[in-house]
Amino acid sequence: MAADWLGSVVSINCGQTLGIYQGEVISVDHASQTISLRRPYHNGVRCPVPEVTFSAMDIKELKFLDIQHTANKLGSVQGAATEASITTSGRLANSNRVPKPEVTGSSSQPGAAPITILRRGAPAGSSNSRATTQKKNSVKNGGAGWPMRPKDDECFGDGTDEDLDTDFDFEGNLALFDKAAVFSKIDGTNSHANRPQQHSTHGTQHKPLTYRHDENILEVKPVTYRQITGPQHGGKEYCTDSGLVVPSIPYELHKRLLAAAERWGLSVERRLETIGVCSCQMALTLLGGPNRLTPKNTHQRPTVVILCGPHIQGAQGISCGRHLANHEVEVILFLPNFLKMQESVTSEVNLYSRTSGKQVASIKDLPSSPVDLVINCLDCHENRLLREQSWYQSAADWANSNRAPVLSIDPAVVEQCHNIEAKWTLCLGLPLPLAESESRVYLCDIGIPKRVFQEVGISYRSPFGCKFVIPLHSA
């Protein structure tokens, strides 16, 4: 008969020391008086071992939790009078027969695993009052022909499970909801149709449609992203954050554009001032902007080193350094002692000398520790031989070894990579076909009018929007 109990779910109470175990019966040993459970739970927690074996001496009480499976087995062995039963103390009888535990319907002990217990049959030994209650329940459940059920069976019995077998009709209830009408009312597309039309002497006048807050009542022309075209293509194209295409132009065309702007009044001095302001604004942003340059942070003023040469690009860097010094930035200007410099460079140096910035002529005077930013203005578009001079090589070596980020302003167009690795590159007006590098390209508005672009054959619409410096991405 031991095989009849295999697969039953039981709860074994082993006292306060060992606690309560629950699991599925997988074996019952007559000789050793032991019972084994599979997938056991100890006080409601899953045991780390797959099986647990109990001795009859340790078992205080044994309860069957799989009542439906147990009831079928009890019905098949009711006539077997030779089988031993579990004693009232809950221990297994010391006999050679398989113990037949007492089936109880009480709730699980504290700490038991969350296993649903369904009561199907009435326990033995019911009193007369219990029988009277069962009779009343049988009348409520449909008359004398129905089997008597305990009071709790009215809530937890088979009668309540019949309604749960019927699935909820989602499609039928969804059909009652007119989605098209509701969404049409929300969108406002049928608001004009539900209102009476007003007639006048001139004929029927229909009220206009109602628009949402994100709809434009004016017809919008398709966006043209290629708004800048030129007679000569530089070989590379960039695009702005809004998707506008900005082509590069050769240096000769860029030189003609600056000459035409100078003839119309955009002198070199005015251009240098514009470039100085825009590059200074970009440098201040790279240094941290309002998070770094505050009155409460005067003890941590950023340090910027500007490397300049004796040409117009050097004058642009000096103008940027002057504006940075005016914004309480510690500026160190590197400019070697040249016998001959352009007039614009001399003018910018004289104006820079009136600031609190420093000027050095030797690499030895530059700081050995890393600075916050290095601005490179050593390259020249006209004279390529400057790259081979000793002062240029020394300045480039210092910039690469200082480990500070580098901003290059108006770098020269070279086939190979630049001697100084720049993190940011600032182009003027329109970009030049720069060599492939990991530098991020930015474009500066230097104030050239639209008709000046047309004079040199460039169809131009400003891509800057509300800014003077915009980032460019490789198309």
TORKOL-4160 file (C-alpha; in steps of 0.2 Angstrom, whole numbers, padded with zeros to 4 digits, m for minus):
475
<pt num="1" X="0000" Y="0000" Z="0000"/>
<pt num="2" X="0015" Y="0012" Z="0001"/>
<pt num="3" X="0014" Y="0015" Z="m0017"/>
<pt num="4" X="m0003" Y="0023" Z="m0015"/>
<pt num="5" X="0004" Y="0037" Z="m0005"/>
<pt num="6" X="0018" Y="0041" Z="m0017"/>
<pt num="7" X="0016" Y="0058" Z="m0025"/>
<pt num="8" X="0005" Y="0065" Z="m0011"/>
<pt num="9" X="0010" Y="0083" Z="m0004"/>
<pt num="10" X="0011" Y="0082" Z="0015"/>
<pt num="11" X="0016" Y="0093" Z="0029"/>
<pt num="12" X="0027" Y="0086" Z="0043"/>
<pt num="13" X="0028" Y="0094" Z="0060"/>
<pt num="14" X="0044" Y="0089" Z="0069"/>
<pt num="15" X="0043" Y="0100" Z="0084"/>
<pt num="16" X="0050" Y="0117" Z="0088"/>
<pt num="17" X="0068" Y="0110" Z="0086"/>
<pt num="18" X="0067" Y="0104" Z="0068"/>
<pt num="19" X="0052" Y="0114" Z="0062"/>
<pt num="20" X="0039" Y="0111" Z="0049"/>
<pt num="21" X="0043" Y="0103" Z="0032"/>
<pt num="22" X="0032" Y="0101" Z="0017"/>
<pt num="23" X="0035" Y="0092" Z="0001"/>
<pt num="24" X="0030" Y="0077" Z="m0011"/>
<pt num="25" X="0031" Y="0059" Z="m0004"/>
<pt num="26" X="0043" Y="0049" Z="m0015"/>
<pt num="27" X="0046" Y="0034" Z="m0004"/>
<pt num="28" X="0040" Y="0025" Z="0012"/>
<pt num="29" X="0051" Y="0012" Z="0020"/>
<pt num="30" X="0043" Y="m0001" Z="0031"/>
<pt num="31" X="0059" Y="m0008" Z="0038"/>
<pt num="32" X="0067" Y="0008" Z="0044"/>
<pt num="33" X="0051" Y="0017" Z="0047"/>
<pt num="34" X="0056" Y="0032" Z="0037"/>
<pt num="35" X="0047" Y="0043" Z="0024"/>
<pt num="36" X="0056" Y="0054" Z="0011"/>
<pt num="37" X="0050" Y="0070" Z="0003"/>
<pt num="38" X="0055" Y="0078" Z="m0014"/>
<pt num="39" X="0057" Y="0097" Z="m0017"/>
<pt num="40" X="0055" Y="0100" Z="0002"/>
<pt num="41" X="0051" Y="0117" Z="0011"/>
<pt num="42" X="0057" Y="0121" Z="0028"/>
<pt num="43" X="0047" Y="0133" Z="0038"/>
<pt num="44" X="0041" Y="0141" Z="0021"/>
<pt num="45" X="0058" Y="0142" Z="0013"/>
<pt num="46" X="0064" Y="0131" Z="m0001"/>
<pt num="47" X="0077" Y="0119" Z="0005"/>
<pt num="48" X="0094" Y="0118" Z="m0004"/>
<pt num="49" X="0094" Y="0099" Z="m0005"/>
<pt num="50" X="0082" Y="0090" Z="m0017"/>
<pt num="51" X="0076" Y="0077" Z="m0005"/>
<pt num="52" X="0074" Y="0075" Z="0014"/>
<pt num="53" X="0071" Y="0059" Z="0024"/>
<pt num="54" X="0062" Y="0058" Z="0041"/>
<pt num="55" X="0061" Y="0045" Z="0054"/>
<pt num="56" X="0045" Y="0041" Z="0063"/>
<pt num="57" X="0053" Y="0045" Z="0080"/>
<pt num="58" X="0055" Y="0064" Z="0074"/>
<pt num="59" X="0038" Y="0066" Z="0067"/>
<pt num="60" X="0025" Y="0075" Z="0079"/>
<pt num="61" X="0011" Y="0077" Z="0066"/>
<pt num="62" X="0008" Y="0073" Z="0048"/>
<pt num="63" X="m0005" Y="0082" Z="0037"/>
<pt num="64" X="m0009" Y="0079" Z="0019"/>
<pt num="65" X="m0010" Y="0095" Z="0009"/>
<pt num="66" X="m0015" Y="0087" Z="m0008"/>
<pt num="67" X="m0032" Y="0083" Z="m0002"/>
<pt num="68" X="m0040" Y="0078" Z="m0019"/>
<pt num="69" X="m0026" Y="0066" Z="m0023"/>
<pt num="70" X="m0027" Y="0059" Z="m0005"/>
<pt num="71" X="m0046" Y="0057" Z="m0005"/>
<pt num="72" X="m0046" Y="0046" Z="m0020"/>
<pt num="73" X="m0033" Y="0035" Z="m0011"/>
<pt num="74" X="m0043" Y="0035" Z="0005"/>
<pt num="75" X="m0058" Y="0029" Z="m0004"/>
<pt num="76" X="m0049" Y="0014" Z="m0012"/>
<pt num="77" X="m0043" Y="0008" Z="0005"/>
<pt num="78" X="m0057" Y="0011" Z="0017"/>
<pt num="79" X="m0061" Y="m0007" Z="0018"/>
<pt num="80" X="m0044" Y="m0012" Z="0023"/>
<pt num="81" X="m0045" Y="m0015" Z="0041"/>
<pt num="82" X="m0028" Y="m0022" Z="0043"/>
<pt num="83" X="m0019" Y="m0006" Z="0039"/>
<pt num="84" X="m0012" Y="0004" Z="0054"/>
<pt num="85" X="m0017" Y="0022" Z="0057"/>
<pt num="86" X="m0007" Y="0036" Z="0064"/>
<pt num="87" X="m0008" Y="0039" Z="0083"/>
<pt num="88" X="m0016" Y="0054" Z="0090"/>
<pt num="89" X="0001" Y="0061" Z="0094"/>
<pt num="90" X="0005" Y="0061" Z="0076"/>
<pt num="91" X="0019" Y="0048" Z="0077"/>
<pt num="92" X="0020" Y="0033" Z="0065"/>
<pt num="93" X="0015" Y="0017" Z="0072"/>
<pt num="94" X="0029" Y="0004" Z="0075"/>
<pt num="95" X="0022" Y="m0009" Z="0064"/>
<pt num="96" X="0027" Y="m0018" Z="0048"/>
<pt num="97" X="0013" Y="m0010" Z="0038"/>
<pt num="98" X="0013" Y="0006" Z="0029"/>
<pt num="99" X="0007" Y="0020" Z="0040"/>
<pt num="100" X="m0009" Y="0029" Z="0035"/>
<pt num="101" X="m0009" Y="0047" Z="0041"/>
<pt num="102" X="m0024" Y="0056" Z="0048"/>
<pt num="103" X="m0030" Y="0068" Z="0035"/>
<pt num="104" X="m0034" Y="0085" Z="0043"/>
<pt num="105" X="m0041" Y="0100" Z="0036"/>
<pt num="106" X="m0034" Y="0113" Z="0047"/>
<pt num="107" X="m0024" Y="0128" Z="0040"/>
<pt num="108" X="m0006" Y="0128" Z="0038"/>
<pt num="109" X="0006" Y="0132" Z="0052"/>
<pt num="110" X="0015" Y="0149" Z="0053"/>
<pt num="111" X="0030" Y="0149" Z="0041"/>
<pt num="112" X="0023" Y="0136" Z="0029"/>
<pt num="113" X="0025" Y="0137" Z="0011"/>
<pt num="114" X="0011" Y="0146" Z="0001"/>
<pt num="115" X="0001" Y="0130" Z="m0004"/>
<pt num="116" X="m0017" Y="0131" Z="m0007"/>
<pt num="117" X="m0028" Y="0119" Z="0003"/>
<pt num="118" X="m0045" Y="0114" Z="m0003"/>
<pt num="119" X="m0057" Y="0105" Z="0008"/>
<pt num="120" X="m0067" Y="0092" Z="m0002"/>
<pt num="121" X="m0074" Y="0080" Z="0011"/>
<pt num="122" X="m0081" Y="0081" Z="0029"/>
<pt num="123" X="m0070" Y="0074" Z="0043"/>
<pt num="124" X="m0075" Y="0059" Z="0053"/>
<pt num="125" X="m0083" Y="0061" Z="0070"/>
<pt num="126" X="m0095" Y="0075" Z="0066"/>
<pt num="127" X="m0107" Y="0080" Z="0080"/>
<pt num="128" X="m0126" Y="0081" Z="0078"/>
<pt num="129" X="m0125" Y="0100" Z="0077"/>
<pt num="130" X="m0113" Y="0099" Z="0062"/>
<pt num="131" X="m0124" Y="0087" Z="0054"/>
<pt num="132" X="m0138" Y="0099" Z="0056"/>
<pt num="133" X="m0128" Y="0113" Z="0048"/>
<pt num="134" X="m0124" Y="0101" Z="0034"/>
<pt num="135" X="m0142" Y="0098" Z="0031"/>
<pt num="136" X="m0146" Y="0117" Z="0030"/>
<pt num="137" X="m0131" Y="0119" Z="0018"/>
<pt num="138" X="m0139" Y="0105" Z="0007"/>
<pt num="139" X="m0155" Y="0114" Z="0006"/>
<pt num="140" X="m0146" Y="0130" Z="0001"/>
<pt num="141" X="m0136" Y="0121" Z="m0012"/>
<pt num="142" X="m0152" Y="0114" Z="m0021"/>
<pt num="143" X="m0161" Y="0102" Z="m0010"/>
<pt num="144" X="m0160" Y="0085" Z="m0002"/>
<pt num="145" X="m0153" Y="0077" Z="m0018"/>
<pt num="146" X="m0137" Y="0087" Z="m0016"/>
<pt num="147" X="m0123" Y="0080" Z="m0006"/>
<pt num="148" X="m0120" Y="0088" Z="0011"/>
<pt num="149" X="m0105" Y="0100" Z="0012"/>
<pt num="150" X="m0097" Y="0108" Z="0027"/>
<pt num="151" X="m0100" Y="0127" Z="0029"/>
<pt num="152" X="m0083" Y="0132" Z="0022"/>
<pt num="153" X="m0087" Y="0122" Z="0006"/>
<pt num="154" X="m0099" Y="0135" Z="0001"/>
<pt num="155" X="m0085" Y="0147" Z="m0002"/>
<pt num="156" X="m0070" Y="0135" Z="m0006"/>
<pt num="157" X="m0079" Y="0120" Z="m0014"/>
<pt num="158" X="m0082" Y="0115" Z="m0031"/>
<pt num="159" X="m0098" Y="0126" Z="m0033"/>
<pt num="160" X="m0088" Y="0142" Z="m0034"/>
<pt num="161" X="m0075" Y="0135" Z="m0046"/>
<pt num="162" X="m0088" Y="0133" Z="m0060"/>
<pt num="163" X="m0090" Y="0151" Z="m0063"/>
<pt num="164" X="m0071" Y="0153" Z="m0065"/>
<pt num="165" X="m0071" Y="0141" Z="m0080"/>
<pt num="166" X="m0079" Y="0154" Z="m0091"/>
<pt num="167" X="m0067" Y="0165" Z="m0099"/>
<pt num="168" X="m0070" Y="0184" Z="m0100"/>
<pt num="169" X="m0076" Y="0190" Z="m0117"/>
<pt num="170" X="m0063" Y="0203" Z="m0121"/>
<pt num="171" X="m0069" Y="0204" Z="m0139"/>
<pt num="172" X="m0087" Y="0207" Z="m0135"/>
<pt num="173" X="m0083" Y="0220" Z="m0122"/>
<pt num="174" X="m0071" Y="0229" Z="m0134"/>
<pt num="175" X="m0084" Y="0229" Z="m0147"/>
<pt num="176" X="m0095" Y="0240" Z="m0136"/>
<pt num="177" X="m0082" Y="0254" Z="m0136"/>
<pt num="178" X="m0082" Y="0265" Z="m0152"/>
<pt num="179" X="m0064" Y="0269" Z="m0153"/>
<pt num="180" X="m0066" Y="0279" Z="m0169"/>
<pt num="181" X="m0079" Y="0290" Z="m0162"/>
<pt num="182" X="m0069" Y="0294" Z="m0146"/>
<pt num="183" X="m0053" Y="0297" Z="m0155"/>
<pt num="184" X="m0061" Y="0308" Z="m0168"/>
<pt num="185" X="m0069" Y="0318" Z="m0154"/>
<pt num="186" X="m0052" Y="0320" Z="m0145"/>
<pt num="187" X="m0043" Y="0325" Z="m0161"/>
<pt num="188" X="m0056" Y="0338" Z="m0165"/>
<pt num="189" X="m0058" Y="0332" Z="m0183"/>
<pt num="190" X="m0077" Y="0330" Z="m0182"/>
<pt num="191" X="m0081" Y="0345" Z="m0171"/>
<pt num="192" X="m0086" Y="0355" Z="m0185"/>
<pt num="193" X="m0097" Y="0342" Z="m0192"/>
<pt num="194" X="m0108" Y="0341" Z="m0176"/>
<pt num="195" X="m0111" Y="0359" Z="m0176"/>
<pt num="196" X="m0125" Y="0367" Z="m0186"/>
<pt num="197" X="m0120" Y="0376" Z="m0202"/>
<pt num="198" X="m0124" Y="0394" Z="m0203"/>
<pt num="199" X="m0132" Y="0401" Z="m0219"/>
<pt num="200" X="m0130" Y="0418" Z="m0226"/>
<pt num="201" X="m0136" Y="0428" Z="m0241"/>
<pt num="202" X="m0120" Y="0424" Z="m0249"/>
<pt num="203" X="m0121" Y="0406" Z="m0248"/>
<pt num="204" X="m0116" Y="0392" Z="m0236"/>
<pt num="205" X="m0101" Y="0396" Z="m0225"/>
<pt num="206" X="m0092" Y="0381" Z="m0218"/>
<pt num="207" X="m0083" Y="0384" Z="m0201"/>
<pt num="208" X="m0064" Y="0380" Z="m0203"/>
<pt num="209" X="m0057" Y="0365" Z="m0195"/>
<pt num="210" X="m0050" Y="0366" Z="m0177"/>
<pt num="211" X="m0031" Y="0363" Z="m0176"/>
<pt num="212" X="m0021" Y="0356" Z="m0162"/>
<pt num="213" X="m0007" Y="0366" Z="m0153"/>
<pt num="214" X="0006" Y="0357" Z="m0163"/>
<pt num="215" X="m0001" Y="0360" Z="m0180"/>
<pt num="216" X="0003" Y="0374" Z="m0192"/>
<pt num="217" X="m0011" Y="0382" Z="m0201"/>
<pt num="218" X="0001" Y="0389" Z="m0214"/>
<pt num="219" X="0007" Y="0378" Z="m0228"/>
<pt num="220" X="0026" Y="0375" Z="m0225"/>
<pt num="221" X="0038" Y="0373" Z="m0240"/>
<pt num="222" X="0049" Y="0358" Z="m0240"/>
<pt num="223" X="0066" Y="0361" Z="m0231"/>
<pt num="224" X="0081" Y="0363" Z="m0243"/>
<pt num="225" X="0096" Y="0356" Z="m0233"/>
<pt num="226" X="0109" Y="0361" Z="m0247"/>
<pt num="227" X="0108" Y="0380" Z="m0245"/>
<pt num="228" X="0126" Y="0383" Z="m0249"/>
<pt num="229" X="0134" Y="0380" Z="m0266"/>
<pt num="230" X="0150" Y="0386" Z="m0274"/>
<pt num="231" X="0159" Y="0386" Z="m0290"/>
<pt num="232" X="0173" Y="0375" Z="m0283"/>
<pt num="233" X="0171" Y="0361" Z="m0271"/>
<pt num="234" X="0184" Y="0358" Z="m0258"/>
<pt num="235" X="0182" Y="0339" Z="m0258"/>
<pt num="236" X="0173" Y="0338" Z="m0241"/>
<pt num="237" X="0156" Y="0341" Z="m0234"/>
<pt num="238" X="0149" Y="0344" Z="m0217"/>
<pt num="239" X="0132" Y="0346" Z="m0209"/>
<pt num="240" X="0125" Y="0355" Z="m0194"/>
<pt num="241" X="0115" Y="0349" Z="m0180"/>
<pt num="242" X="0099" Y="0354" Z="m0190"/>
<pt num="243" X="0105" Y="0344" Z="m0205"/>
<pt num="244" X="0110" Y="0359" Z="m0216"/>
<pt num="245" X="0125" Y="0354" Z="m0228"/>
<pt num="246" X="0140" Y="0365" Z="m0227"/>
<pt num="247" X="0153" Y="0362" Z="m0241"/>
<pt num="248" X="0171" Y="0365" Z="m0239"/>
<pt num="249" X="0180" Y="0377" Z="m0251"/>
<pt num="250" X="0198" Y="0378" Z="m0258"/>
<pt num="251" X="0210" Y="0390" Z="m0249"/>
<pt num="252" X="0211" Y="0401" Z="m0265"/>
<pt num="253" X="0192" Y="0404" Z="m0265"/>
<pt num="254" X="0192" Y="0407" Z="m0246"/>
<pt num="255" X="0206" Y="0420" Z="m0249"/>
<pt num="256" X="0196" Y="0429" Z="m0263"/>
<pt num="257" X="0181" Y="0429" Z="m0251"/>
<pt num="258" X="0191" Y="0438" Z="m0238"/>
<pt num="259" X="0198" Y="0450" Z="m0250"/>
<pt num="260" X="0181" Y="0454" Z="m0257"/>
<pt num="261" X="0174" Y="0457" Z="m0239"/>
<pt num="262" X="0189" Y="0469" Z="m0236"/>
<pt num="263" X="0185" Y="0479" Z="m0251"/>
<pt num="264" X="0167" Y="0482" Z="m0245"/>
<pt num="265" X="0173" Y="0488" Z="m0228"/>
<pt num="266" X="0176" Y="0472" Z="m0217"/>
<pt num="267" X="0194" Y="0477" Z="m0214"/>
<pt num="268" X="0207" Y="0465" Z="m0206"/>
<pt num="269" X="0205" Y="0474" Z="m0189"/>
<pt num="270" X="0187" Y="0471" Z="m0189"/>
<pt num="271" X="0189" Y="0453" Z="m0194"/>
<pt num="272" X="0202" Y="0450" Z="m0180"/>
<pt num="273" X="0190" Y="0458" Z="m0167"/>
<pt num="274" X="0176" Y="0446" Z="m0173"/>
<pt num="275" X="0187" Y="0431" Z="m0173"/>
<pt num="276" X="0194" Y="0436" Z="m0156"/>
<pt num="277" X="0176" Y="0437" Z="m0148"/>
<pt num="278" X="0170" Y="0421" Z="m0156"/>
<pt num="279" X="0185" Y="0411" Z="m0152"/>
<pt num="280" X="0185" Y="0418" Z="m0134"/>
<pt num="281" X="0167" Y="0413" Z="m0131"/>
<pt num="282" X="0171" Y="0395" Z="m0137"/>
<pt num="283" X="0186" Y="0394" Z="m0126"/>
<pt num="284" X="0176" Y="0400" Z="m0111"/>
<pt num="285" X="0163" Y="0387" Z="m0114"/>
<pt num="286" X="0177" Y="0373" Z="m0116"/>
<pt num="287" X="0184" Y="0379" Z="m0099"/>
<pt num="288" X="0168" Y="0376" Z="m0090"/>
<pt num="289" X="0158" Y="0392" Z="m0093"/>
<pt num="290" X="0147" Y="0398" Z="m0079"/>
<pt num="291" X="0151" Y="0383" Z="m0068"/>
<pt num="292" X="0170" Y="0388" Z="m0068"/>
<pt num="293" X="0170" Y="0407" Z="m0070"/>
<pt num="294" X="0161" Y="0413" Z="m0055"/>
<pt num="295" X="0165" Y="0426" Z="m0042"/>
<pt num="296" X="0165" Y="0412" Z="m0028"/>
<pt num="297" X="0179" Y="0402" Z="m0038"/>
<pt num="298" X="0192" Y="0416" Z="m0040"/>
<pt num="299" X="0205" Y="0404" Z="m0032"/>
<pt num="300" X="0204" Y="0392" Z="m0046"/>
<pt num="301" X="0205" Y="0403" Z="m0061"/>
<pt num="302" X="0209" Y="0393" Z="m0077"/>
<pt num="303" X="0225" Y="0394" Z="m0086"/>
<pt num="304" X="0226" Y="0396" Z="m0105"/>
<pt num="305" X="0242" Y="0395" Z="m0116"/>
<pt num="306" X="0241" Y="0403" Z="m0133"/>
<pt num="307" X="0255" Y="0398" Z="m0146"/>
<pt num="308" X="0256" Y="0411" Z="m0159"/>
<pt num="309" X="0267" Y="0415" Z="m0175"/>
<pt num="310" X="0272" Y="0431" Z="m0184"/>
<pt num="311" X="0257" Y="0431" Z="m0196"/>
<pt num="312" X="0238" Y="0434" Z="m0197"/>
<pt num="313" X="0234" Y="0418" Z="m0188"/>
<pt num="314" X="0245" Y="0423" Z="m0174"/>
<pt num="315" X="0236" Y="0440" Z="m0173"/>
<pt num="316" X="0219" Y="0431" Z="m0172"/>
<pt num="317" X="0226" Y="0421" Z="m0157"/>
<pt num="318" X="0232" Y="0437" Z="m0148"/>
<pt num="319" X="0215" Y="0445" Z="m0150"/>
<pt num="320" X="0207" Y="0429" Z="m0142"/>
<pt num="321" X="0220" Y="0430" Z="m0128"/>
<pt num="322" X="0216" Y="0448" Z="m0125"/>
<pt num="323" X="0197" Y="0444" Z="m0123"/>
<pt num="324" X="0201" Y="0429" Z="m0112"/>
<pt num="325" X="0212" Y="0440" Z="m0100"/>
<pt num="326" X="0197" Y="0452" Z="m0099"/>
<pt num="327" X="0186" Y="0438" Z="m0092"/>
<pt num="328" X="0198" Y="0435" Z="m0078"/>
<pt num="329" X="0207" Y="0420" Z="m0086"/>
<pt num="330" X="0226" Y="0418" Z="m0083"/>
<pt num="331" X="0233" Y="0419" Z="m0101"/>
<pt num="332" X="0251" Y="0415" Z="m0106"/>
<pt num="333" X="0255" Y="0421" Z="m0124"/>
<pt num="334" X="0270" Y="0413" Z="m0132"/>
<pt num="335" X="0277" Y="0424" Z="m0146"/>
<pt num="336" X="0295" Y="0422" Z="m0151"/>
<pt num="337" X="0306" Y="0438" Z="m0154"/>
<pt num="338" X="0305" Y="0441" Z="m0173"/>
<pt num="339" X="0314" Y="0454" Z="m0182"/>
<pt num="340" X="0299" Y="0457" Z="m0194"/>
<pt num="341" X="0281" Y="0455" Z="m0190"/>
<pt num="342" X="0265" Y="0460" Z="m0199"/>
<pt num="343" X="0257" Y="0476" Z="m0193"/>
<pt num="344" X="0242" Y="0468" Z="m0187"/>
<pt num="345" X="0252" Y="0457" Z="m0176"/>
<pt num="346" X="0261" Y="0472" Z="m0168"/>
<pt num="347" X="0245" Y="0481" Z="m0166"/>
<pt num="348" X="0237" Y="0466" Z="m0156"/>
<pt num="349" X="0253" Y="0464" Z="m0146"/>
<pt num="350" X="0252" Y="0482" Z="m0140"/>
<pt num="351" X="0234" Y="0480" Z="m0136"/>
<pt num="352" X="0237" Y="0464" Z="m0127"/>
<pt num="353" X="0251" Y="0472" Z="m0116"/>
<pt num="354" X="0238" Y="0482" Z="m0107"/>
<pt num="355" X="0230" Y="0467" Z="m0100"/>
<pt num="356" X="0235" Y="0456" Z="m0085"/>
<pt num="357" X="0241" Y="0442" Z="m0097"/>
<pt num="358" X="0259" Y="0436" Z="m0098"/>
<pt num="359" X="0270" Y="0436" Z="m0113"/>
<pt num="360" X="0285" Y="0424" Z="m0115"/>
<pt num="361" X="0297" Y="0421" Z="m0130"/>
<pt num="362" X="0305" Y="0405" Z="m0125"/>
<pt num="363" X="0298" Y="0388" Z="m0122"/>
<pt num="364" X="0307" Y="0387" Z="m0105"/>
<pt num="365" X="0296" Y="0400" Z="m0098"/>
<pt num="366" X="0280" Y="0390" Z="m0102"/>
<pt num="367" X="0273" Y="0380" Z="m0087"/>
<pt num="368" X="0279" Y="0362" Z="m0085"/>
<pt num="369" X="0263" Y="0356" Z="m0077"/>
<pt num="370" X="0247" Y="0353" Z="m0087"/>
<pt num="371" X="0236" Y="0369" Z="m0091"/>
<pt num="372" X="0218" Y="0370" Z="m0094"/>
<pt num="373" X="0218" Y="0374" Z="m0112"/>
<pt num="374" X="0231" Y="0377" Z="m0126"/>
<pt num="375" X="0226" Y="0387" Z="m0141"/>
<pt num="376" X="0236" Y="0384" Z="m0157"/>
<pt num="377" X="0239" Y="0398" Z="m0169"/>
<pt num="378" X="0256" Y="0393" Z="m0176"/>
<pt num="379" X="0251" Y="0388" Z="m0193"/>
<pt num="380" X="0251" Y="0399" Z="m0208"/>
<pt num="381" X="0242" Y="0397" Z="m0225"/>
<pt num="382" X="0255" Y="0406" Z="m0235"/>
<pt num="383" X="0272" Y="0401" Z="m0227"/>
<pt num="384" X="0274" Y="0382" Z="m0226"/>
<pt num="385" X="0292" Y="0383" Z="m0221"/>
<pt num="386" X="0288" Y="0389" Z="m0203"/>
<pt num="387" X="0284" Y="0371" Z="m0199"/>
<pt num="388" X="0303" Y="0367" Z="m0201"/>
<pt num="389" X="0310" Y="0380" Z="m0190"/>
<pt num="390" X="0316" Y="0376" Z="m0172"/>
<pt num="391" X="0305" Y="0387" Z="m0162"/>
<pt num="392" X="0290" Y="0379" Z="m0171"/>
<pt num="393" X="0295" Y="0362" Z="m0167"/>
<pt num="394" X="0299" Y="0366" Z="m0149"/>
<pt num="395" X="0282" Y="0374" Z="m0147"/>
<pt num="396" X="0274" Y="0358" Z="m0155"/>
<pt num="397" X="0283" Y="0346" Z="m0144"/>
<pt num="398" X="0278" Y="0356" Z="m0128"/>
<pt num="399" X="0260" Y="0356" Z="m0133"/>
<pt num="400" X="0260" Y="0337" Z="m0136"/>
<pt num="401" X="0269" Y="0334" Z="m0120"/>
<pt num="402" X="0258" Y="0345" Z="m0109"/>
<pt num="403" X="0243" Y="0334" Z="m0110"/>
<pt num="404" X="0231" Y="0348" Z="m0111"/>
<pt num="405" X="0217" Y="0349" Z="m0124"/>
<pt num="406" X="0221" Y="0359" Z="m0139"/>
<pt num="407" X="0210" Y="0372" Z="m0149"/>
<pt num="408" X="0217" Y="0376" Z="m0166"/>
<pt num="409" X="0210" Y="0392" Z="m0174"/>
<pt num="410" X="0210" Y="0393" Z="m0193"/>
<pt num="411" X="0223" Y="0379" Z="m0196"/>
<pt num="412" X="0232" Y="0378" Z="m0213"/>
<pt num="413" X="0227" Y="0365" Z="m0226"/>
<pt num="414" X="0240" Y="0351" Z="m0226"/>
<pt num="415" X="0240" Y="0334" Z="m0234"/>
<pt num="416" X="0247" Y="0325" Z="m0218"/>
<pt num="417" X="0242" Y="0327" Z="m0200"/>
<pt num="418" X="0247" Y="0343" Z="m0191"/>
<pt num="419" X="0261" Y="0343" Z="m0179"/>
<pt num="420" X="0250" Y="0347" Z="m0164"/>
<pt num="421" X="0235" Y="0336" Z="m0161"/>
<pt num="422" X="0220" Y="0347" Z="m0159"/>
<pt num="423" X="0204" Y="0341" Z="m0150"/>
<pt num="424" X="0194" Y="0356" Z="m0157"/>
<pt num="425" X="0196" Y="0365" Z="m0174"/>
<pt num="426" X="0188" Y="0382" Z="m0177"/>
<pt num="427" X="0186" Y="0387" Z="m0196"/>
<pt num="428" X="0181" Y="0404" Z="m0202"/>
<pt num="429" X="0166" Y="0408" Z="m0213"/>
<pt num="430" X="0167" Y="0392" Z="m0223"/>
<pt num="431" X="0177" Y="0377" Z="m0219"/>
<pt num="432" X="0193" Y="0372" Z="m0228"/>
<pt num="433" X="0196" Y="0354" Z="m0233"/>
<pt num="434" X="0206" Y="0349" Z="m0218"/>
<pt num="435" X="0215" Y="0333" Z="m0216"/>
<pt num="436" X="0207" Y="0318" Z="m0209"/>
<pt num="437" X="0209" Y="0318" Z="m0190"/>
<pt num="438" X="0199" Y="0315" Z="m0174"/>
<pt num="439" X="0197" Y="0334" Z="m0171"/>
<pt num="440" X="0180" Y="0341" Z="m0169"/>
<pt num="441" X="0176" Y="0355" Z="m0182"/>
<pt num="442" X="0167" Y="0371" Z="m0177"/>
<pt num="443" X="0163" Y="0385" Z="m0189"/>
<pt num="444" X="0163" Y="0404" Z="m0184"/>
<pt num="445" X="0153" Y="0418" Z="m0191"/>
<pt num="446" X="0165" Y="0432" Z="m0195"/>
<pt num="447" X="0152" Y="0444" Z="m0202"/>
<pt num="448" X="0153" Y="0442" Z="m0221"/>
<pt num="449" X="0137" Y="0449" Z="m0229"/>
<pt num="450" X="0127" Y="0437" Z="m0241"/>
<pt num="451" X="0130" Y="0448" Z="m0257"/>
<pt num="452" X="0149" Y="0446" Z="m0254"/>
<pt num="453" X="0147" Y="0428" Z="m0255"/>
<pt num="454" X="0137" Y="0430" Z="m0271"/>
<pt num="455" X="0151" Y="0441" Z="m0278"/>
<pt num="456" X="0164" Y="0427" Z="m0278"/>
<pt num="457" X="0151" Y="0415" Z="m0285"/>
<pt num="458" X="0145" Y="0406" Z="m0269"/>
<pt num="459" X="0126" Y="0404" Z="m0266"/>
<pt num="460" X="0125" Y="0407" Z="m0247"/>
<pt num="461" X="0112" Y="0406" Z="m0234"/>
<pt num="462" X="0118" Y="0407" Z="m0216"/>
<pt num="463" X="0118" Y="0390" Z="m0207"/>
<pt num="464" X="0122" Y="0398" Z="m0190"/>
<pt num="465" X="0104" Y="0402" Z="m0184"/>
<pt num="466" X="0105" Y="0410" Z="m0167"/>
<pt num="467" X="0123" Y="0406" Z="m0164"/>
<pt num="468" X="0140" Y="0413" Z="m0169"/>
<pt num="469" X="0149" Y="0397" Z="m0167"/>
<pt num="470" X="0141" Y="0380" Z="m0173"/>
<pt num="471" X="0148" Y="0362" Z="m0173"/>
<pt num="472" X="0150" Y="0353" Z="m0190"/>
<pt num="473" X="0149" Y="0335" Z="m0193"/>
<pt num="474" X="0157" Y="0325" Z="m0207"/>
<pt num="475" X="0143" Y="0321" Z="m0220"/>
